[in-house]
Each structure stands twice: as structure tokens, then as C-alpha cells.
């Protein structure tokens, strides 16, 4: 016997508890203001191939697995055109593999040159821990690179509870796999109680695709792409032009909040907790 009204009603549950976990990216979010280390090495790798690229071109796919990143640079029309002019044919998968193999040791060799924590990191992470939040982390870096980041971060007082990189999951960003690995490792439930913080557009999408709140960092990372002293030297007019360009882009990609850097994070977390108490979801 069928009940004619069995599908007329649905039931939903609303989480009304606190934030349980904040998951941070590494370069451009917690260390390496300007996300300089990967961009510099991508340029060096393409220079070795006789196809120089700009910093802007190097940064376009930032946040992806580094091999994927190199392949995506090769797909940029301006880069592809210069490659054909130099080599007489379009870049192949073999070219991408060779450049990636060159990239790995070059990246590992220079990471510590750019590993200084971004101002506000220790203070914000400390406040998160006082509130009982777990601290997770994700990165497009590979295991050897992440080991260097973790070692350098720990020396400065930053030591997340969990860290997963692009090689630890079937699919890197923008898929949410690395965030979900953190959630499982830290035994966090529900996913609505998790906040993902990232300076890249794909990193914001990573958190959203895992079902979390997403906060974009507009200034400290890839989207401006300058080191801290250079940023501080900018006039207020120039700084505002960068904000006017980046903030809308991050909101368009789905970020629930956008701020300059990790130092500005706590008011966002306060607001998320207030919204969850009202039963709101990401």
C-alpha cells in the first residue's frame, strides 16, 4: 500500500553550535606574505625552457597541485603562443612532466627563504585555540615541501593539528578532498562547523565544495602578489585599488567573507558563530 502524502514533507536539522575547526592554507595565508615562493620558481622553470613568463601568468592557477599548475600555465594563450614560437610545437604532457620534475627540488631549495609567518598568524591561531577550535591546514604543495613549511612554522610557534597536501588526496583544489581529510583526521562534525581560510580563488572553492564556510584573504597572498615591505610602501590609494579589484572577485567565487589578511579574521569568526546560533548554514 502506498501513502499518497509520503513525499509532501521534508525535514531539516539546523546546527546551532560553535565553530569546531578552522582550516588554513599555507603560503599567502599563514606564511610567505605575497605567496612568493611558488611564483618565483614557476618563472624559473619556464625560463629554463626558453619561454619566460610573467609573475601574473605564473600566479593564474595558484592553489592547484603543482604539476596541474604547470599544465594550466601552458594553457594560457600568451604562454602557449610563446612556447610554439620557441619550440615549433605546442607543449606536451611530457614537457609538463619534465618541468614538474625540475620544479620540485627548486621549490624545496627556496621555501625557507619565504617561510616567515604573516603578521597576526600566532595571535589569531592562539585565540582560536582558546575558543576550543581545532586547527587544520591544506596546501597545493607536495609532501617534501609541506615538511619544510611545517618545520619552519613550528620554529616560529605555528603547529596545526592536521596538515594535508595535494598528494594526499585523489583530487586537489578546487575539490574539497583535502578539507575533508582534515575533518576526518580531527574528528569534526558537522561540516557546517568548519571554516576554510585561503588567499587563492581555488582555495576558497575548496572549502565551499566541502560544505564549509569560506573566508578569502585578499591582500596577503596570491591576488596582490607582493611581499610585506612592498605592500606597506604602497599609498593608501594604491592599496584601495587592489581591494576594489580583489574583494568583489572573491565574493563572486563564493567567499562568505573577505578581509585583507589573517590578522583581520576574528570578527568574521564571531559573525559566523552568531549566524550558526540562528540556524544558518554556509
N, C-alpha and C positions, 0 to 999 in steps of 0.2 A: 504493500500500500504506500502511495506517495502522498506527502503532505504538500498541499498547494502553496503554502506560505513559507516553506522552509528556507527559501533564499531571499526573502524580503528584508531580513535584518542581518546586519553585521555588527560585530563587537570589537571595540578597540581598547587598548590599555595605554595609559599615559604614565611615563616615568616622571616622578616629581622629586627625585633625589638630587644629590650634588654631582658635580663633576668628579669622575673617578680616575681619569687619566688624561694627561696632556702629552701628545707625541710631537716631537720637534724634528725638523730637518737638521742637517749639519751645516755645510758650507753656505754662508749667506744668511743663516738663521741663528745659530748659536756660536759659530766661529767663522773666521775668514770674511770680514766685512767686505762686501763687494763681490763675493763669490769669485775671487780672482784665480785661485789655483787651477781649476779645470779649464777656464777660458784661456789662460796663458799657454797651457800645454796643448790644447786643441790647435792653437795657432802654430805652435812649433811643429806638430805632426804634419800639418798640411804644408808648411814651409819646406819640410824635408822632401815632399813630393813635387816641389816646384810650383805649387799652387797656393800662394799666400791668401789668407782670409783675414777679414777684419774682426775686431773684437765683437762687433754687433752680430756678424754671421756666426761666430763661434758660440754665441750665447742663445741663439734662437731656440734650440731644442733642450735647453738646460733642465736638468732634473731626471732625464731618461737614463737608462742603462748606458754606460759609456760607449759600448760597441754600437748600440742603436743610435746614440747621439752622433757618432761619426757618420753613420749611414744617412742620417737625416741632414747633416751638413752637406753631404754630397748631393742631396736632392734640391738644395737651394738653387734656383735658376742661375744666379750670378756665379756661384761656385762651380756649378756643372758646366757652364759656358767656358770658364777659365780652364777647367780640367781638360775639356775637349781641345781647346786651343793649345795646351801644353802637350798632351799625350796623344792626340789624334783619335781618341775614342772616349766613350763615356766611362765613368768609374764603375768597377765591377764589385761583386761580393768579395772576390779575392783581394782587391785593393782595400776594401773596408777592413777585412781581417788583418791584413798586413799593418795598416795604420793603427788598429786597435792593439796589436801585439807590441808595437813601438810605444804606444801611448802609456801602457800600464807601468813599465819601470820609470818612465819620465815623470809620470804623475806621482808615484810613490816617492821619488827622489826630492820633490819640491814641496810636498804637503806641509811639512813642519815650518816652512818659511811663511806660511799663511794661516797658521793654526791659532792665532791669538783669539781669545774669546771676545765676542761682541759685547760692548758695554751694556750692562743690565742683565746679562745672562745669569750670573750667580745669584743676584738679588731676586729675580723672578722665579728661578727654579727653587730657591730656598723658601720663598713664600708659598709656592705650590706644594712643597713637601710639608710645610707647617699645616696646610689645609688637608693633608692626607692624600693628595693626588699622587698616583704613580707617574713616573716619567719614562716615556718611551722615545724611540728615535728611529728614523728611516733615512736612507740615502741612496742616490744613484751610484755611489762608489762601490767598488768590489772589496772582498774581504781583507786583502792586504792593505788597501787604502784606509778602510774603516779602522783597522787595528791601529794605524798611525794616528788617526783622528781621536780615537778613544784614549790612547796613551797620552797624547798631548792635552786632551781635555781633562783627564784625571789629574795631571800635574797641576792644572790651574783650578781644580776643585769641582769640575763638572763630570759627573759619572752617572749617566742614565741607567735606569733599572733594566732596560732591554734595548737592543740595537739590532736592526735587520737591514741588509743592503739588497741591491738589485739581484745579486747572485743567489740569494736565499729563497727566492720565490719563482714560480713559473713565469710570471709576467711582472715587469716593473711598472713604473708610473706610465700613464695615468691610472692604471688598475690599482685597486685598493689592497692588493695582497700583502704588502709589507706592513701596512697598518693592522691588518687582520692578524698577522703573525705576532705583532706586539700585544694585541688584545688577548690572544690565546696564551702567550707566554706569561702575561701578567695576571691572567685570570680575571679579566674585566668584563662586567655585564651591567647594563646593556650597552650596545654600541652608541646609543644616544648620549651616554655619559662621557664620551671621549671627544677631545678637541685636537684637531691636527693643525699645526702651525708651520708655515712654509713660505719661502721667498720666491718660489717658482710657480708658474701657472699650472704646470703638470702636477706639482706637489699639492697644490690646493685641490685639484681634481682627484688626486689620490685619496685624500681624506673624505671628500664628498662621496666618492664611489664606494667607500667602505661603510657609509652611513653615518659619518661623524659630522660635528661642527667643523667649519673651516675658517681659519684666520690667515689672511695674507699679510706679509711684511713687504712693504712697497719700496723701502729705501735701502735697507741694509744688505740687500743681496743682488740677485742677477739682473733685475729690471733697470737699476741705475748703473751698476757695474763699476763703481769707483771705490777706492779704499777710503778709510775713515778720515784721514787728514785732508784728502781732496774734497770729500763731501763737506767737511767743516769749513773749508775755504770758500765754498760757493756763497754767493749773495743770497739773501732771503728770496729774492725774485726768481733766481735760477732754481732754488730748492722747490719753490712752489710750482714752477712749471713742470718739474719732474712729478710732483704729487698729482697735479692736474691730469697728467698723461697716464700715470700708472694706477691710481686708485680706481677710476672707472673700469679699466680693463680687468682688474682683479675681481671687482664686483660682478662684471659681466660673465666671468668664468665661474661664478657661483659662490665666492667667498661671502660668509656671513658678516665678517668684519674685516677692515683693512686698516693697518696702522703703519707707522714708519719702521719700527724695529721691535725686537723682543722687549725692550725697556718699556714699551707702551702697552704691554699685554694685559696687565691685571684688570683694568676697567672692563675689558672685553669679557674676561672670565667671570667677573662679577655679574655682568649683564646676562651671560648665558645661564648662570645659576638661577637668576631671577626668572628668566623665561622658562626654564625647566620646572621650576616650582609652580608655574601656571599651567604646566602640562604641555608646553610647546616642544616640538621636535625639530631637528635640523632641517 
